[in-house]
């Protein structure tokens, strides 16, 4: 008995399955929804994804998400540029911004080769404080020690977000109250 073969549908399901956190059942549901359930939604989603891929980039200053060479946070005159929050991913910036608990600037430290770019940002902004907003882990502690060692001659105050963020949980999965408290109650390390 021949099996039902739908190459285009199967390809769509396969694409959805590649999204982190999406399993086979969810991928099937999403594929059906955007192709047959609501074709207008499907076309709108396709167009929005295409625009995002074409126009979003990493900010040349902080490494965050931007539609221009420099993001609106780095380009703002209203941010406290002397306070730099170091995060692991651009998504972490979005999460902290949603909490509305920080008005400084950010730096995405996702590679040890970025230490010179971080030093340049510190010097340009006359930074006085570095806040580490990493997912609590032994690896994160090692990265913080590495950064502190490389910046020890710059007379900076090093802090990290307060505990309350569970170890091993990424910032995008933390509730806003815990994240806001962690930012506001940061402490010197």
KENUNU-405713 format. One record per atom (N, C-alpha, C): residue number from 1; residue in one letter; atom name; x, y, z. Coordinates in pm, whole numbers, plus 50000, padded with zeros to 5 digits. Example, Ala and Ser with C-alpha at 12.3 -4.5 7.8 and 13.67 -1.06 7.14 Angstrom:
BEGIN
[1, a, N, [51319, 49431, 50780]]
[1, a, CA, [51230, 49550, 50780]]
[1, a, C, [51320, 49670, 50780]]
[2, s, N, [51285, 49775, 50708]]
[2, s, CA, [51367, 49894, 50714]]
[2, s, C, [51290, 50003, 50787]]
***
This chain:
BEGIN
[1, x, N, [50084, 49883, 50000]]
[1, x, CA, [50000, 50000, 50000]]
[1, x, C, [50089, 50125, 50000]]
[2, x, N, [50070, 50217, 49904]]
[2, x, CA, [50154, 50336, 49896]]
[2, x, C, [50126, 50434, 50011]]
[3, x, N, [50234, 50498, 50056]]
[3, x, CA, [50222, 50600, 50162]]
[3, x, C, [50191, 50735, 50100]]
[4, x, N, [50125, 50819, 50178]]
[4, x, CA, [50096, 50955, 50134]]
[4, x, C, [50227, 51033, 50128]]
[5, x, N, [50257, 51089, 50011]]
[5, x, CA, [50380, 51164, 49994]]
[5, x, C, [50346, 51307, 49958]]
[6, x, N, [50386, 51399, 50042]]
[6, x, CA, [50363, 51542, 50019]]
[6, x, C, [50497, 51614, 50036]]
[7, x, N, [50574, 51622, 49930]]
[7, x, CA, [50710, 51676, 49939]]
[7, x, C, [50715, 51817, 49994]]
[8, x, N, [50629, 51905, 49946]]
[8, x, CA, [50632, 52044, 49991]]
[8, x, C, [50589, 52056, 50137]]
[9, x, N, [50486, 51981, 50175]]
[9, x, CA, [50439, 51983, 50314]]
[9, x, C, [50546, 51925, 50406]]
[10, x, N, [50605, 51812, 50365]]
[10, x, CA, [50710, 51749, 50445]]
[10, x, C, [50831, 51842, 50461]]
[11, x, N, [50863, 51917, 50355]]
[11, x, CA, [50975, 52012, 50362]]
[11, x, C, [50944, 52123, 50462]]
[12, x, N, [50817, 52169, 50462]]
[12, x, CA, [50776, 52273, 50557]]
[12, x, C, [50783, 52221, 50700]]
[13, x, N, [50734, 52100, 50723]]
[13, x, CA, [50742, 52038, 50856]]
[13, x, C, [50888, 52028, 50899]]
[14, x, N, [50973, 51985, 50809]]
[14, x, CA, [51116, 51971, 50839]]
[14, x, C, [51179, 52105, 50879]]
[15, x, N, [51140, 52212, 50811]]
[15, x, CA, [51191, 52346, 50846]]
[15, x, C, [51147, 52387, 50986]]
[16, x, N, [51020, 52366, 51018]]
[16, x, CA, [50972, 52401, 51152]]
[16, x, C, [51042, 52319, 51260]]
[17, x, N, [51073, 52192, 51230]]
[17, x, CA, [51141, 52107, 51328]]
[17, x, C, [51281, 52156, 51361]]
[18, x, N, [51341, 52233, 51273]]
[18, x, CA, [51476, 52285, 51296]]
[18, x, C, [51479, 52402, 51394]]
[19, x, N, [51362, 52457, 51425]]
[19, x, CA, [51353, 52567, 51522]]
[19, x, C, [51371, 52507, 51661]]
[20, x, N, [51463, 52561, 51741]]
[20, x, CA, [51485, 52507, 51876]]
[20, x, C, [51355, 52503, 51957]]
[21, x, N, [51328, 52389, 52019]]
[21, x, CA, [51210, 52374, 52103]]
[21, x, C, [51086, 52326, 52030]]
[22, x, N, [51093, 52310, 51897]]
[22, x, CA, [50978, 52264, 51820]]
[22, x, C, [50999, 52117, 51784]]
[23, x, N, [50907, 52033, 51832]]
[23, x, CA, [50912, 51891, 51803]]
[23, x, C, [50827, 51856, 51682]]
[24, x, N, [50819, 51726, 51652]]
[24, x, CA, [50747, 51678, 51534]]
[24, x, C, [50599, 51717, 51537]]
[25, x, N, [50531, 51699, 51652]]
[25, x, CA, [50388, 51731, 51660]]
[25, x, C, [50362, 51880, 51638]]
[26, x, N, [50442, 51963, 51703]]
[26, x, CA, [50425, 52108, 51685]]
[26, x, C, [50456, 52149, 51542]]
[27, x, N, [50560, 52090, 51484]]
[27, x, CA, [50597, 52123, 51346]]
[27, x, C, [50483, 52088, 51250]]
[28, x, N, [50421, 51974, 51272]]
[28, x, CA, [50306, 51935, 51189]]
[28, x, C, [50191, 52034, 51204]]
[29, x, N, [50164, 52074, 51329]]
[29, x, CA, [50056, 52169, 51356]]
[29, x, C, [50085, 52304, 51291]]
[30, x, N, [50207, 52354, 51304]]
[30, x, CA, [50243, 52482, 51245]]
[30, x, C, [50235, 52476, 51092]]
[31, x, N, [50288, 52368, 51034]]
[31, x, CA, [50288, 52354, 50888]]
[31, x, C, [50145, 52353, 50834]]
[32, x, N, [50059, 52278, 50898]]
[32, x, CA, [49920, 52274, 50853]]
[32, x, C, [49855, 52412, 50869]]
[33, x, N, [49880, 52475, 50983]]
[33, x, CA, [49818, 52604, 51012]]
[33, x, C, [49854, 52710, 50908]]
[34, x, N, [49981, 52719, 50870]]
[34, x, CA, [50023, 52827, 50779]]
[34, x, C, [50004, 52792, 50632]]
[35, x, N, [49987, 52664, 50601]]
[35, x, CA, [49971, 52629, 50459]]
[35, x, C, [49824, 52608, 50421]]
[36, x, N, [49748, 52544, 50507]]
[36, x, CA, [49609, 52512, 50474]]
[36, x, C, [49508, 52576, 50568]]
[37, x, N, [49545, 52594, 50694]]
[37, x, CA, [49452, 52650, 50793]]
[37, x, C, [49424, 52797, 50771]]
[38, x, N, [49528, 52875, 50749]]
[38, x, CA, [49514, 53020, 50728]]
[38, x, C, [49625, 53062, 50631]]
[39, x, N, [49597, 53052, 50503]]
[39, x, CA, [49699, 53080, 50402]]
[39, x, C, [49745, 53226, 50406]]
[40, x, N, [49656, 53319, 50447]]
[40, x, CA, [49697, 53459, 50460]]
[40, x, C, [49804, 53472, 50568]]
[41, x, N, [49783, 53404, 50681]]
[41, x, CA, [49884, 53402, 50788]]
[41, x, C, [50015, 53345, 50735]]
[42, x, N, [50007, 53237, 50659]]
[42, x, CA, [50127, 53175, 50603]]
[42, x, C, [50205, 53269, 50513]]
[43, x, N, [50135, 53339, 50424]]
[43, x, CA, [50202, 53434, 50335]]
[43, x, C, [50259, 53552, 50412]]
[44, x, N, [50183, 53600, 50512]]
[44, x, CA, [50232, 53710, 50595]]
[44, x, C, [50357, 53667, 50673]]
[45, x, N, [50354, 53546, 50728]]
[45, x, CA, [50470, 53493, 50801]]
[45, x, C, [50591, 53482, 50709]]
[46, x, N, [50570, 53429, 50589]]
[46, x, CA, [50680, 53415, 50493]]
[46, x, C, [50741, 53551, 50459]]
[47, x, N, [50655, 53650, 50436]]
[47, x, CA, [50703, 53785, 50403]]
[47, x, C, [50779, 53846, 50521]]
[48, x, N, [50726, 53829, 50640]]
[48, x, CA, [50790, 53884, 50759]]
[48, x, C, [50925, 53818, 50785]]
[49, x, N, [50933, 53688, 50766]]
[49, x, CA, [51061, 53617, 50782]]
[49, x, C, [51161, 53668, 50678]]
[50, x, N, [51116, 53683, 50554]]
[50, x, CA, [51206, 53732, 50449]]
[50, x, C, [51259, 53871, 50483]]
[51, x, N, [51171, 53961, 50527]]
[51, x, CA, [51214, 54096, 50566]]
[51, x, C, [51313, 54091, 50682]]
[52, x, N, [51287, 54006, 50779]]
[52, x, CA, [51376, 53995, 50895]]
[52, x, C, [51514, 53948, 50853]]
[53, x, N, [51519, 53848, 50768]]
[53, x, CA, [51647, 53795, 50720]]
[53, x, C, [51722, 53902, 50639]]
[54, x, N, [51650, 53978, 50560]]
[54, x, CA, [51714, 54080, 50475]]
[54, x, C, [51759, 54204, 50553]]
[55, x, N, [51682, 54245, 50655]]
[55, x, CA, [51707, 54375, 50714]]
[55, x, C, [51761, 54375, 50857]]
[56, x, N, [51754, 54264, 50928]]
[56, x, CA, [51809, 54261, 51063]]
[56, x, C, [51956, 54224, 51059]]
[57, x, N, [52033, 54285, 51147]]
[57, x, CA, [52177, 54258, 51155]]
[57, x, C, [52222, 54279, 51298]]
[58, x, N, [52348, 54253, 51323]]
[58, x, CA, [52406, 54279, 51455]]
[58, x, C, [52457, 54422, 51459]]
[59, x, N, [52431, 54491, 51569]]
[59, x, CA, [52480, 54627, 51589]]
[59, x, C, [52633, 54624, 51585]]
[60, x, N, [52691, 54720, 51514]]
[60, x, CA, [52837, 54727, 51501]]
[60, x, C, [52905, 54762, 51633]]
[61, x, N, [52831, 54819, 51728]]
[61, x, CA, [52889, 54860, 51856]]
[61, x, C, [52874, 54751, 51962]]
[62, x, N, [52749, 54708, 51986]]
[62, x, CA, [52723, 54618, 52098]]
[62, x, C, [52702, 54472, 52059]]
[63, x, N, [52670, 54446, 51932]]
[63, x, CA, [52643, 54310, 51888]]
[63, x, C, [52498, 54269, 51903]]
[64, x, N, [52413, 54362, 51948]]
[64, x, CA, [52270, 54333, 51963]]
[64, x, C, [52200, 54333, 51828]]
[65, x, N, [52069, 54318, 51830]]
[65, x, CA, [51989, 54315, 51708]]
[65, x, C, [51957, 54457, 51664]]
[66, x, N, [51972, 54482, 51535]]
[66, x, CA, [51948, 54616, 51483]]
[66, x, C, [51896, 54610, 51340]]
[67, x, N, [51826, 54715, 51301]]
[67, x, CA, [51786, 54730, 51161]]
[67, x, C, [51882, 54823, 51088]]
[68, x, N, [51973, 54885, 51163]]
[68, x, CA, [52073, 54976, 51108]]
[68, x, C, [52211, 54932, 51153]]
[69, x, N, [52314, 55003, 51108]]
[69, x, CA, [52450, 54966, 51149]]
[69, x, C, [52465, 54975, 51301]]
[70, x, N, [52405, 55078, 51361]]
[70, x, CA, [52410, 55096, 51507]]
[70, x, C, [52267, 55091, 51560]]
[71, x, N, [52245, 55014, 51666]]
[71, x, CA, [52110, 54998, 51721]]
[71, x, C, [52064, 55127, 51791]]
[72, x, N, [51934, 55134, 51818]]
[72, x, CA, [51879, 55255, 51880]]
[72, x, C, [51925, 55271, 52025]]
[73, x, N, [51967, 55166, 52092]]
[73, x, CA, [52018, 55179, 52228]]
[73, x, C, [52155, 55245, 52226]]
[74, x, N, [52245, 55194, 52141]]
[74, x, CA, [52380, 55252, 52131]]
[74, x, C, [52376, 55395, 52076]]
[75, x, N, [52279, 55424, 51992]]
[75, x, CA, [52267, 55557, 51932]]
[75, x, C, [52193, 55658, 52018]]
[76, x, N, [52135, 55613, 52128]]
[76, x, CA, [52055, 55702, 52213]]
[76, x, C, [52142, 55789, 52303]]
[77, x, N, [52101, 55913, 52317]]
[77, x, CA, [52169, 56005, 52409]]
[77, x, C, [52111, 55994, 52550]]
[78, x, N, [51999, 55924, 52565]]
[78, x, CA, [51930, 55914, 52693]]
[78, x, C, [51974, 55795, 52778]]
[79, x, N, [52060, 55708, 52724]]
[79, x, CA, [52104, 55591, 52800]]
[79, x, C, [52227, 55626, 52884]]
[80, x, N, [52243, 55558, 52997]]
[80, x, CA, [52361, 55576, 53083]]
[80, x, C, [52476, 55496, 53022]]
[81, x, N, [52553, 55559, 52938]]
[81, x, CA, [52658, 55488, 52863]]
[81, x, C, [52777, 55448, 52949]]
[82, x, N, [52784, 55502, 53070]]
[82, x, CA, [52895, 55464, 53158]]
[82, x, C, [52870, 55332, 53230]]
[83, x, N, [52750, 55275, 53212]]
[83, x, CA, [52716, 55145, 53270]]
[83, x, C, [52691, 55048, 53154]]
[84, x, N, [52775, 54944, 53147]]
[84, x, CA, [52765, 54847, 53038]]
[84, x, C, [52724, 54712, 53095]]
[85, x, N, [52616, 54658, 53042]]
[85, x, CA, [52567, 54526, 53081]]
[85, x, C, [52615, 54426, 52977]]
[86, x, N, [52694, 54330, 53021]]
[86, x, CA, [52746, 54228, 52930]]
[86, x, C, [52654, 54107, 52934]]
[87, x, N, [52608, 54065, 52816]]
[87, x, CA, [52517, 53951, 52803]]
[87, x, C, [52578, 53846, 52710]]
[88, x, N, [52516, 53728, 52709]]
[88, x, CA, [52566, 53618, 52626]]
[88, x, C, [52513, 53622, 52483]]
[89, x, N, [52388, 53665, 52466]]
[89, x, CA, [52327, 53664, 52333]]
[89, x, C, [52245, 53791, 52311]]
[90, x, N, [52223, 53827, 52185]]
[90, x, CA, [52136, 53943, 52158]]
[90, x, C, [51995, 53925, 52215]]
[91, x, N, [51946, 53800, 52223]]
[91, x, CA, [51814, 53776, 52281]]
[91, x, C, [51808, 53822, 52426]]
[92, x, N, [51920, 53814, 52498]]
[92, x, CA, [51922, 53857, 52638]]
[92, x, C, [51894, 54007, 52649]]
[93, x, N, [51939, 54085, 52552]]
[93, x, CA, [51911, 54229, 52552]]
[93, x, C, [51760, 54251, 52543]]
[94, x, N, [51695, 54179, 52453]]
[94, x, CA, [51550, 54192, 52438]]
[94, x, C, [51478, 54159, 52569]]
[95, x, N, [51524, 54054, 52636]]
[95, x, CA, [51462, 54011, 52761]]
[95, x, C, [51479, 54117, 52870]]
[96, x, N, [51600, 54171, 52885]]
[96, x, CA, [51624, 54273, 52988]]
[96, x, C, [51547, 54400, 52956]]
[97, x, N, [51541, 54438, 52829]]
[97, x, CA, [51466, 54557, 52789]]
[97, x, C, [51317, 54542, 52822]]
[98, x, N, [51263, 54423, 52807]]
[98, x, CA, [51122, 54399, 52841]]
[98, x, C, [51097, 54421, 52990]]
[99, x, N, [51198, 54397, 53072]]
[99, x, CA, [51181, 54414, 53217]]
[99, x, C, [51180, 54561, 53257]]
[100, x, N, [51227, 54649, 53168]]
[100, x, CA, [51230, 54794, 53194]]
[100, x, C, [51304, 54827, 53324]]
[101, x, N, [51414, 54753, 53350]]
[101, x, CA, [51487, 54771, 53475]]
[101, x, C, [51629, 54821, 53456]]
[102, x, N, [51668, 54850, 53332]]
[102, x, CA, [51806, 54889, 53304]]
[102, x, C, [51807, 54999, 53200]]
[103, x, N, [51884, 55105, 53224]]
[103, x, CA, [51889, 55215, 53127]]
[103, x, C, [52031, 55246, 53080]]
[104, x, N, [52120, 55149, 53094]]
[104, x, CA, [52256, 55163, 53042]]
[104, x, C, [52262, 55108, 52901]]
[105, x, N, [52383, 55066, 52861]]
[105, x, CA, [52404, 55006, 52730]]
[105, x, C, [52449, 54862, 52747]]
[106, x, N, [52455, 54790, 52636]]
[106, x, CA, [52484, 54647, 52638]]
[106, x, C, [52607, 54613, 52556]]
[107, x, N, [52659, 54494, 52583]]
[107, x, CA, [52764, 54437, 52499]]
[107, x, C, [52744, 54286, 52497]]
[108, x, N, [52732, 54230, 52377]]
[108, x, CA, [52716, 54085, 52362]]
[108, x, C, [52855, 54023, 52359]]
[109, x, N, [52886, 53945, 52463]]
[109, x, CA, [53017, 53878, 52471]]
[109, x, C, [52995, 53730, 52443]]
[110, x, N, [52998, 53695, 52314]]
[110, x, CA, [52976, 53557, 52274]]
[110, x, C, [53102, 53492, 52217]]
[111, x, N, [53216, 53561, 52231]]
[111, x, CA, [53342, 53511, 52178]]
[111, x, C, [53456, 53584, 52249]]
[112, x, N, [53556, 53510, 52296]]
[112, x, CA, [53667, 53574, 52368]]
[112, x, C, [53745, 53672, 52281]]
[113, x, N, [53732, 53660, 52151]]
[113, x, CA, [53799, 53754, 52060]]
[113, x, C, [53738, 53894, 52065]]
[114, x, N, [53626, 53910, 52134]]
[114, x, CA, [53559, 54040, 52141]]
[114, x, C, [53612, 54128, 52255]]
[115, x, N, [53714, 54084, 52325]]
[115, x, CA, [53765, 54161, 52439]]
[115, x, C, [53816, 54298, 52395]]
[116, x, N, [53879, 54307, 52278]]
[116, x, CA, [53928, 54437, 52231]]
[116, x, C, [53813, 54531, 52196]]
[117, x, N, [53706, 54477, 52138]]
[117, x, CA, [53587, 54559, 52108]]
[117, x, C, [53523, 54609, 52237]]
[118, x, N, [53522, 54525, 52340]]
[118, x, CA, [53468, 54565, 52469]]
[118, x, C, [53553, 54677, 52530]]
[119, x, N, [53684, 54662, 52525]]
[119, x, CA, [53774, 54768, 52577]]
[119, x, C, [53750, 54900, 52505]]
[120, x, N, [53733, 54893, 52373]]
[120, x, CA, [53707, 55014, 52293]]
[120, x, C, [53577, 55081, 52339]]
[121, x, N, [53473, 55000, 52363]]
[121, x, CA, [53345, 55054, 52407]]
[121, x, C, [53358, 55117, 52545]]
[122, x, N, [53431, 55053, 52634]]
[122, x, CA, [53451, 55105, 52770]]
[122, x, C, [53522, 55240, 52765]]
[123, x, N, [53625, 55249, 52684]]
[123, x, CA, [53701, 55373, 52672]]
[123, x, C, [53616, 55485, 52611]]
[124, x, N, [53546, 55453, 52502]]
[124, x, CA, [53463, 55553, 52433]]
[124, x, C, [53353, 55606, 52525]]
[125, x, N, [53294, 55519, 52606]]
[125, x, CA, [53183, 55559, 52694]]
[125, x, C, [53228, 55608, 52831]]
[126, x, N, [53358, 55609, 52857]]
[126, x, CA, [53410, 55641, 52990]]
[126, x, C, [53337, 55559, 53096]]
[127, x, N, [53324, 55430, 53069]]
[127, x, CA, [53248, 55340, 53155]]
[127, x, C, [53309, 55330, 53295]]
[128, x, N, [53220, 55319, 53393]]
[128, x, CA, [53262, 55304, 53533]]
[128, x, C, [53215, 55172, 53593]]
[129, x, N, [53113, 55110, 53530]]
[129, x, CA, [53060, 54985, 53584]]
[129, x, C, [53032, 54885, 53472]]
[130, x, N, [53068, 54761, 53501]]
[130, x, CA, [53036, 54648, 53414]]
[130, x, C, [52942, 54558, 53492]]
[131, x, N, [52825, 54529, 53433]]
[131, x, CA, [52729, 54436, 53493]]
[131, x, C, [52731, 54309, 53410]]
[132, x, N, [52755, 54197, 53475]]
[132, x, CA, [52747, 54068, 53406]]
[132, x, C, [52605, 54014, 53420]]
[133, x, N, [52538, 53991, 53308]]
[133, x, CA, [52403, 53934, 53309]]
[133, x, C, [52408, 53802, 53232]]
[134, x, N, [52483, 53708, 53289]]
[134, x, CA, [52499, 53576, 53228]]
[134, x, C, [52409, 53476, 53297]]
[135, x, N, [52375, 53370, 53224]]
[135, x, CA, [52305, 53258, 53284]]
[135, x, C, [52399, 53198, 53389]]
[136, x, N, [52356, 53188, 53514]]
[136, x, CA, [52445, 53136, 53618]]
[136, x, C, [52494, 52994, 53588]]
[137, x, N, [52627, 52979, 53582]]
[137, x, CA, [52689, 52848, 53559]]
[137, x, C, [52838, 52860, 53589]]
[138, x, N, [52904, 52747, 53598]]
[138, x, CA, [53050, 52748, 53620]]
[138, x, C, [53120, 52810, 53500]]
[139, x, N, [53072, 52780, 53379]]
[139, x, CA, [53130, 52836, 53257]]
[139, x, C, [53118, 52989, 53258]]
[140, x, N, [53001, 53040, 53298]]
[140, x, CA, [52981, 53185, 53306]]
[140, x, C, [53076, 53248, 53407]]
[141, x, N, [53095, 53182, 53521]]
[141, x, CA, [53188, 53233, 53622]]
[141, x, C, [53329, 53243, 53564]]
[142, x, N, [53368, 53144, 53484]]
[142, x, CA, [53500, 53147, 53421]]
[142, x, C, [53513, 53262, 53322]]
[143, x, N, [53409, 53287, 53244]]
[143, x, CA, [53411, 53398, 53148]]
[143, x, C, [53420, 53531, 53221]]
[144, x, N, [53344, 53544, 53331]]
[144, x, CA, [53349, 53669, 53408]]
[144, x, C, [53490, 53693, 53464]]
[145, x, N, [53553, 53589, 53515]]
[145, x, CA, [53690, 53602, 53566]]
[145, x, C, [53786, 53642, 53455]]
[146, x, N, [53770, 53582, 53337]]
[146, x, CA, [53854, 53615, 53222]]
[146, x, C, [53839, 53763, 53186]]
[147, x, N, [53715, 53810, 53177]]
[147, x, CA, [53690, 53951, 53140]]
[147, x, C, [53746, 54044, 53247]]
[148, x, N, [53721, 54013, 53374]]
[148, x, CA, [53775, 54096, 53482]]
[148, x, C, [53926, 54106, 53474]]
[149, x, N, [53992, 53994, 53447]]
[149, x, CA, [54138, 53992, 53438]]
[149, x, C, [54186, 54079, 53323]]
[150, x, N, [54119, 54072, 53209]]
[150, x, CA, [54159, 54150, 53091]]
[150, x, C, [54131, 54300, 53108]]
[151, x, N, [54039, 54335, 53199]]
[151, x, CA, [54000, 54475, 53218]]
[151, x, C, [54048, 54533, 53350]]
[152, x, N, [54132, 54460, 53423]]
[152, x, CA, [54169, 54500, 53559]]
[152, x, C, [54239, 54636, 53567]]
[153, x, N, [54299, 54682, 53459]]
[153, x, CA, [54371, 54811, 53462]]
[153, x, C, [54281, 54930, 53430]]
[154, x, N, [54151, 54909, 53413]]
[154, x, CA, [54062, 55017, 53369]]
[154, x, C, [53980, 55081, 53481]]
[155, x, N, [54005, 55049, 53605]]
[155, x, CA, [53935, 55108, 53719]]
[155, x, C, [53782, 55098, 53706]]
[156, x, N, [53734, 54977, 53690]]
[156, x, CA, [53591, 54952, 53674]]
[156, x, C, [53533, 54887, 53798]]
[157, x, N, [53405, 54912, 53822]]
[157, x, CA, [53331, 54843, 53926]]
[157, x, C, [53260, 54726, 53858]]
[158, x, N, [53291, 54602, 53899]]
[158, x, CA, [53230, 54483, 53839]]
[158, x, C, [53116, 54435, 53928]]
[159, x, N, [52999, 54417, 53866]]
[159, x, CA, [52884, 54361, 53937]]
[159, x, C, [52824, 54251, 53852]]
[160, x, N, [52740, 54170, 53914]]
[160, x, CA, [52665, 54072, 53837]]
[160, x, C, [52522, 54074, 53887]]
[161, x, N, [52431, 54031, 53799]]
[161, x, CA, [52291, 54030, 53841]]
[161, x, C, [52277, 53938, 53961]]
[162, x, N, [52187, 53975, 54050]]
[162, x, CA, [52168, 53900, 54175]]
[162, x, C, [52114, 53761, 54146]]
[163, x, N, [52140, 53673, 54240]]
[163, x, CA, [52083, 53539, 54229]]
[163, x, C, [51932, 53549, 54241]]
[164, x, N, [51867, 53445, 54209]]
[164, x, CA, [51723, 53448, 54197]]
[164, x, C, [51689, 53399, 54058]]
[165, x, N, [51788, 53410, 53970]]
[165, x, CA, [51779, 53348, 53839]]
[165, x, C, [51832, 53205, 53861]]
[166, x, N, [51751, 53105, 53841]]
[166, x, CA, [51796, 52968, 53867]]
[166, x, C, [51916, 52929, 53780]]
[167, x, N, [52008, 52854, 53835]]
[167, x, CA, [52125, 52807, 53763]]
[167, x, C, [52082, 52721, 53645]]
[168, x, N, [52141, 52751, 53529]]
[168, x, CA, [52113, 52673, 53409]]
[168, x, C, [51992, 52717, 53329]]
[169, x, N, [51918, 52818, 53378]]
[169, x, CA, [51800, 52867, 53307]]
[169, x, C, [51839, 52992, 53230]]
[170, x, N, [51811, 52995, 53099]]
[170, x, CA, [51847, 53112, 53019]]
[170, x, C, [51753, 53228, 53052]]
[171, x, N, [51799, 53350, 53030]]
[171, x, CA, [51723, 53469, 53065]]
[171, x, C, [51586, 53475, 52999]]
[172, x, N, [51574, 53423, 52879]]
[172, x, CA, [51445, 53430, 52809]]
[172, x, C, [51337, 53346, 52878]]
[173, x, N, [51378, 53255, 52968]]
[173, x, CA, [51281, 53169, 53037]]
[173, x, C, [51254, 53212, 53181]]
[174, x, N, [51302, 53331, 53219]]
[174, x, CA, [51284, 53380, 53355]]
[174, x, C, [51168, 53479, 53356]]
[175, x, N, [51086, 53473, 53461]]
[175, x, CA, [50974, 53567, 53471]]
[175, x, C, [51027, 53709, 53495]]
[176, x, N, [50949, 53807, 53455]]
[176, x, CA, [50992, 53948, 53460]]
[176, x, C, [51022, 53995, 53602]]
[177, x, N, [50946, 53950, 53700]]
[177, x, CA, [50970, 53991, 53838]]
[177, x, C, [51108, 53946, 53885]]
[178, x, N, [51141, 53820, 53859]]
[178, x, CA, [51273, 53768, 53900]]
[178, x, C, [51384, 53841, 53827]]
[179, x, N, [51365, 53867, 53697]]
[179, x, CA, [51468, 53937, 53620]]
[179, x, C, [51485, 54080, 53669]]
[180, x, N, [51375, 54150, 53693]]
[180, x, CA, [51382, 54288, 53742]]
[180, x, C, [51454, 54292, 53876]]
[181, x, N, [51420, 54201, 53967]]
[181, x, CA, [51485, 54195, 54098]]
[181, x, C, [51634, 54164, 54083]]
[182, x, N, [51667, 54072, 53994]]
[182, x, CA, [51808, 54036, 53974]]
[182, x, C, [51889, 54155, 53923]]
[183, x, N, [51832, 54235, 53832]]
[183, x, CA, [51903, 54353, 53781]]
[183, x, C, [51916, 54459, 53891]]
[184, x, N, [51806, 54489, 53959]]
[184, x, CA, [51808, 54595, 54060]]
[184, x, C, [51894, 54559, 54181]]
[185, x, N, [51900, 54430, 54217]]
[185, x, CA, [51975, 54386, 54336]]
[185, x, C, [52114, 54332, 54300]]
[186, x, N, [52169, 54375, 54186]]
[186, x, CA, [52302, 54327, 54149]]
[186, x, C, [52402, 54364, 54258]]
[187, x, N, [52511, 54288, 54262]]
[187, x, CA, [52610, 54313, 54367]]
[187, x, C, [52751, 54302, 54311]]
[188, x, N, [52844, 54360, 54381]]
[188, x, CA, [52984, 54358, 54342]]
[188, x, C, [53037, 54216, 54354]]
[189, x, N, [53122, 54179, 54260]]
[189, x, CA, [53182, 54045, 54266]]
[189, x, C, [53332, 54054, 54286]]
***
